[in-house]
Amino acid sequence: MRLGDYFKHHKRILSKNTPTSHKRALGLQAKPLQFKTTENLRAYLTEISKYPSLIYLDSTAHEEAALSQIFKSCHRDSLIVMPSIGQHQKQQQQWKQLKAAPEVSVSIDLFHWGLLFFRTEQPKQHFTIRL
């Protein structure tokens, strides 16, 4: 799962609640930018819109207005990673709402992780991969 290194994201923006094991799995050696809530994530909209960005959203409640604005700033080199998408009903509902956003073109459900891509040249597709 060395996603950070594979996609060569210049900006890595993580929730302050990100466990160390998840940082290792994402291949995050450098100190990433951090936020407490999705509302605080808005402070990084300029970086998200200019640079290839990996954004790690934890499974806490997300404010829809903030996420909508963040999704609009994402581009073809942006990736949103969300952990624990299949563990509880609430997280499954959040995942369904996020992948249904019009800006999201590709979603990959890995049960324990969810990946959202914003590739405008690709038709909307949803994949489920069970290991």
Contacts in CASP RR format, 6 or more apart in sequence:
PFRMAT RR
TARGET T0000
AUTHOR 0000-0000-0000
METHOD contacts of the structure
MODEL  1
MRLGDYFKHHKRILSKNTPTSHKRALGLQAKPLQFKTTENLRAYLTEISK
YPSLIYLDSTAHEEAALSQIFKSCHRDSLIVMPSIGQHQKQQQQWKQLKA
APEVSVSIDLFHWGLLFFRTEQPKQHFTIRL
1 25 0 8 1.000
1 26 0 8 1.000
1 27 0 8 1.000
1 113 0 8 1.000
2 25 0 8 1.000
2 26 0 8 1.000
2 27 0 8 1.000
3 26 0 8 1.000
3 27 0 8 1.000
3 54 0 8 1.000
3 79 0 8 1.000
3 81 0 8 1.000
3 115 0 8 1.000
4 12 0 8 1.000
4 26 0 8 1.000
4 27 0 8 1.000
4 28 0 8 1.000
4 54 0 8 1.000
5 27 0 8 1.000
7 52 0 8 1.000
7 54 0 8 1.000
7 77 0 8 1.000
7 79 0 8 1.000
8 52 0 8 1.000
9 51 0 8 1.000
9 52 0 8 1.000
9 53 0 8 1.000
9 54 0 8 1.000
9 77 0 8 1.000
9 79 0 8 1.000
10 51 0 8 1.000
10 52 0 8 1.000
10 53 0 8 1.000
11 33 0 8 1.000
11 44 0 8 1.000
11 47 0 8 1.000
11 48 0 8 1.000
11 51 0 8 1.000
11 52 0 8 1.000
11 53 0 8 1.000
11 54 0 8 1.000
12 26 0 8 1.000
12 28 0 8 1.000
12 30 0 8 1.000
12 32 0 8 1.000
12 33 0 8 1.000
12 53 0 8 1.000
12 54 0 8 1.000
12 56 0 8 1.000
13 32 0 8 1.000
13 33 0 8 1.000
13 34 0 8 1.000
13 35 0 8 1.000
13 41 0 8 1.000
13 44 0 8 1.000
13 47 0 8 1.000
13 48 0 8 1.000
13 53 0 8 1.000
13 54 0 8 1.000
13 55 0 8 1.000
13 56 0 8 1.000
14 23 0 8 1.000
14 28 0 8 1.000
14 32 0 8 1.000
14 33 0 8 1.000
14 34 0 8 1.000
14 35 0 8 1.000
14 55 0 8 1.000
14 56 0 8 1.000
15 34 0 8 1.000
15 35 0 8 1.000
15 36 0 8 1.000
15 56 0 8 1.000
15 57 0 8 1.000
15 58 0 8 1.000
15 60 0 8 1.000
16 34 0 8 1.000
16 35 0 8 1.000
16 36 0 8 1.000
17 58 0 8 1.000
17 60 0 8 1.000
18 34 0 8 1.000
18 56 0 8 1.000
18 58 0 8 1.000
22 56 0 8 1.000
22 83 0 8 1.000
23 32 0 8 1.000
26 54 0 8 1.000
26 56 0 8 1.000
26 81 0 8 1.000
33 44 0 8 1.000
33 47 0 8 1.000
35 41 0 8 1.000
35 43 0 8 1.000
35 44 0 8 1.000
37 60 0 8 1.000
37 63 0 8 1.000
37 66 0 8 1.000
38 57 0 8 1.000
38 62 0 8 1.000
38 63 0 8 1.000
38 66 0 8 1.000
38 67 0 8 1.000
38 70 0 8 1.000
39 63 0 8 1.000
39 66 0 8 1.000
41 55 0 8 1.000
41 66 0 8 1.000
41 70 0 8 1.000
42 66 0 8 1.000
42 69 0 8 1.000
42 70 0 8 1.000
45 69 0 8 1.000
45 70 0 8 1.000
45 73 0 8 1.000
47 53 0 8 1.000
48 55 0 8 1.000
48 70 0 8 1.000
48 73 0 8 1.000
48 74 0 8 1.000
48 78 0 8 1.000
49 73 0 8 1.000
49 74 0 8 1.000
49 75 0 8 1.000
51 77 0 8 1.000
52 77 0 8 1.000
52 78 0 8 1.000
53 74 0 8 1.000
53 77 0 8 1.000
53 78 0 8 1.000
53 79 0 8 1.000
54 78 0 8 1.000
54 79 0 8 1.000
54 81 0 8 1.000
55 70 0 8 1.000
55 74 0 8 1.000
55 78 0 8 1.000
55 79 0 8 1.000
55 80 0 8 1.000
55 81 0 8 1.000
56 80 0 8 1.000
56 81 0 8 1.000
56 82 0 8 1.000
56 83 0 8 1.000
57 80 0 8 1.000
57 81 0 8 1.000
57 82 0 8 1.000
58 82 0 8 1.000
58 83 0 8 1.000
59 82 0 8 1.000
59 83 0 8 1.000
59 84 0 8 1.000
59 85 0 8 1.000
59 87 0 8 1.000
59 91 0 8 1.000
59 94 0 8 1.000
61 94 0 8 1.000
62 94 0 8 1.000
62 98 0 8 1.000
64 97 0 8 1.000
67 98 0 8 1.000
67 101 0 8 1.000
68 101 0 8 1.000
71 101 0 8 1.000
71 103 0 8 1.000
71 104 0 8 1.000
71 118 0 8 1.000
72 103 0 8 1.000
74 80 0 8 1.000
74 103 0 8 1.000
74 118 0 8 1.000
75 118 0 8 1.000
75 120 0 8 1.000
76 117 0 8 1.000
76 118 0 8 1.000
76 119 0 8 1.000
76 120 0 8 1.000
76 121 0 8 1.000
78 117 0 8 1.000
78 118 0 8 1.000
79 115 0 8 1.000
79 116 0 8 1.000
79 117 0 8 1.000
80 98 0 8 1.000
80 115 0 8 1.000
80 116 0 8 1.000
81 113 0 8 1.000
81 114 0 8 1.000
81 115 0 8 1.000
81 116 0 8 1.000
82 94 0 8 1.000
82 95 0 8 1.000
82 98 0 8 1.000
82 113 0 8 1.000
82 114 0 8 1.000
82 115 0 8 1.000
82 116 0 8 1.000
83 112 0 8 1.000
83 113 0 8 1.000
83 114 0 8 1.000
84 91 0 8 1.000
84 112 0 8 1.000
85 91 0 8 1.000
85 92 0 8 1.000
85 94 0 8 1.000
85 95 0 8 1.000
85 109 0 8 1.000
85 111 0 8 1.000
85 112 0 8 1.000
85 113 0 8 1.000
85 114 0 8 1.000
86 92 0 8 1.000
86 95 0 8 1.000
86 109 0 8 1.000
86 111 0 8 1.000
86 112 0 8 1.000
87 112 0 8 1.000
95 109 0 8 1.000
95 114 0 8 1.000
98 104 0 8 1.000
98 107 0 8 1.000
98 116 0 8 1.000
99 107 0 8 1.000
99 109 0 8 1.000
99 116 0 8 1.000
99 126 0 8 1.000
103 118 0 8 1.000
104 116 0 8 1.000
104 117 0 8 1.000
104 118 0 8 1.000
104 124 0 8 1.000
105 117 0 8 1.000
105 118 0 8 1.000
105 119 0 8 1.000
105 120 0 8 1.000
105 122 0 8 1.000
105 123 0 8 1.000
105 124 0 8 1.000
105 125 0 8 1.000
106 115 0 8 1.000
106 116 0 8 1.000
106 117 0 8 1.000
106 119 0 8 1.000
106 122 0 8 1.000
106 124 0 8 1.000
106 125 0 8 1.000
106 126 0 8 1.000
106 127 0 8 1.000
107 114 0 8 1.000
107 115 0 8 1.000
107 116 0 8 1.000
107 117 0 8 1.000
107 125 0 8 1.000
107 126 0 8 1.000
107 127 0 8 1.000
108 114 0 8 1.000
108 115 0 8 1.000
108 117 0 8 1.000
108 126 0 8 1.000
108 127 0 8 1.000
108 128 0 8 1.000
108 129 0 8 1.000
109 126 0 8 1.000
109 127 0 8 1.000
109 128 0 8 1.000
109 129 0 8 1.000
110 129 0 8 1.000
110 131 0 8 1.000
111 130 0 8 1.000
111 131 0 8 1.000
END
